[in-house]
């Protein structure tokens, strides 16, 4: 088997008649069941839209550090805002990148008596005063990719013989959408090359725009991590743990990581996470291949919960220990 490239899938085939759609479904089925990752073309997001987001993102990282720290996520009990290089953790080790975390723009939901603590994850974003265009570009990107992900999820479910709209209800109101604007500033001074450590995403779908520098690696069937060569205009798509849980392991959530670019070379990427409401309970998916499902990957250090918000909060508390210590001391979990 060749690991030189992920499957490349053209989403526009869904609109080109029964034959093209059947081929699309065969490709989606294979990619999601065998790999858990693929490159997506034909999504309809224009180069102009991508350029507008990229320009706004690079303008943010070019701001003086004081302006970036003015929107530090240390200010936010909702984990929104800027994270300095080295302050995020994956697998207990520091990630050598800085980033801006953005979610759906909503009022703060402070959990009331008896309410789950994961409601802390819903709240307002922080925006730099010096860069008003960033808000427009980021929230516009979130809307565009939500539509792409909605269509892709429908086609993916249809591809494995499931009702395409089975999960529409848990996305219909207040989905927990999340966007990261990420810069990898090159290698750390100690020589470590962990841009972000090996992990799986814990939602439904992730759509990643990456620049041409490279560094994303995916763990394939041989157990090794393989490079994902950038394809201009394509999104790298991976399945999250909730789809693995929903299909009892028939669909794969796959380990991936980023190796920092050499020297002082900067790399930019924009992952978008398409996730349901925080209080959504993920019902098992009815589909004809369920009897072939191998079961969910067991990881005692990473228990998975049917209620989505519990998985999400667990991840944030581990990844951002300084925010957790400042705002959520009673919720701290082991690294």
Buried (B, 14 or more C-beta within 10 A) or exposed (E): EEBEEBBBBBBEBBEEEEEBBEBBBEBBBBBBBBBBBBBBBBBEBEEEBBEBBBEBBBBBBEBEEEBBBBBBBBBBBBBBBBBBBBBBBBBEEBBBBBBBBBBBBEEEBEEEEEEEBBBBBBBBBBBBEEBEEBBEBBBBBBEBBBEBBBBBBBBBBBBBBBEBEBBEEBBEEBBBBBBBBBBBBBBBEEEBBBBBBBBBBBBBBBBBBBBEBBBBBBBBEEEEBBBBEBBEBBBBBBBBBBBBBBBBBBBBBBBBBBBBBEEEEEBBBBBBBBBBBBBBEBEEBEBEBBEEBEEBBEEEEBEBBBBBBBBBBBBBBBBBBBBBEBBBEEBEEEE
